[in-house]
Amino acid sequence: MLFEILLVLLALVVLGLLAVAALVALSTLPLSDLGNRLLRQLGLSGPSPGTRAPGMRATGRVVRGFRARPGEPAARGKVFANGETWDAVADPALAAELAEGDPVEIVYGGELQVTVVGRGPGEPPRS
């Protein structure tokens, strides 16, 4: 009787270890990339790292208007691009034309910051 109980407990431990090993294997195999891609398409995950490498260009929308402080060479604001909100800098002359919701062209920087290089496609300048 005691032997049978120990045998059942041993079988449960082995099954538990196999389940954990299967979960670890599934999370490290290309199947996890497929799952991440699916989550991105559903909007439940951020963009893939390749879409935001430093120097890459993208389009986004102004989330918070730009403000230029006296003496600073660039205006600061927030831009939403590729599923994330970024700290953004822009030339003060360009920043004066931008309002919340405007599409903009950006270049990703080395840190968690983007540089606004122009208005979004098809957007005429505001007067």
N, C-alpha and C positions, 0 to 999 in steps of 0.2 A: 504494500500500500504506500509506504513512504517512498519507495523507489519510483513508483508510478507518478507521484506528485512531483518529485524532483525531475523526472524526465519531462513532464509537461512544462514545468517552469523553465527548464533548459531550452525546450523547443520555443517557448514564447520569447526568451531572451535572444535566441538566434534569429527568429523572425523579426524582432524589433531592430536588431543590428542590420539585417538585410534591408529593411525598409529605410533606415537612415542612410545606408550606403547607396541605395537606389536614388533617394532624393538628392544626395550630394552629386552623384553622377549626372543626373538630369539637369542640375543647375549649372554644371560646368560644360556640358556638351552644347553643340550648336543649336539644340532645341531651345535653349534659353534665349538665344539671339532671335529665333523665330517668335518666341513669346513676347520679347521686348518689342519687336517690330509690330506685332499685333496690338499691344498696349498703346504704342505711339499712335497708330492709326485710329484707335478709339479715343484718343485724347487723354488717356490715363497715365501717360508717362512723358517725360521730356524728350527732346530730340536726341538722335544718335550723336556721339561725340564728333564724328566726321563733319557734321553740318555747322560746326562753330569753331573751326580751327583759326588761329590768329592769321589775319590777312585776308580771310574769305569775306566776300561781299554777300549781302542779303538785303531783303526788304523787311520793314517793320512798321509799327505805328507808334506815334507819340502817346505815352500813357500820362505823363506829367509834363506840363510845359517847361520850357527851358528858362533858366534865370542866369543872367550874367552879373557877377559881382564886380564892382569897380576894381580895376587893376589886374583882373585875371584875363588871360588870353582866350579863354573858352567859356562858353555857357554850359551849364550842367542841367540834366533832366533825366527822364526815364523813357525807355523805348521797349515795346513788346515785340519780340522777334523769335520765330521758331519755338514757340511754346514757353518762352521764359521772358521775364522782365529784367532788363539790363540797365545799369547806370550808363548814361550816355553823355558825351561831350560833343559840342558843335561850335562852329565859328559863330561869334555873336551876331554877325550880319544875317546869317542863315537862320539862326535861332529866333531872331525877331520875327521872321515870317512864319514860324511853325506854331501850330496850336494843337491842343489835345485832339487825338484821333487822326491827325494828318499822316499819310503814308510817307516813309522816308527810306532812303538807301543808306545802309550802314556798312562799316567794315569792323570785323571783330578784332579786338586788341589782345595783347598777351595776358592781361588780367581779366577780371570779370567786368569788363567795360567795352563799350562799342563807341565808334566815332561816326557821327552822322556826316555823310559826305554830300548829300543832296536831297531834294524832294523826291518822293516816290514817283514811279512811272505814271505819266498821264495827268499829273497834277500841276496846274498852272500856278505861278506865284501869287500870293495874296497881295492885294493893293492896300 
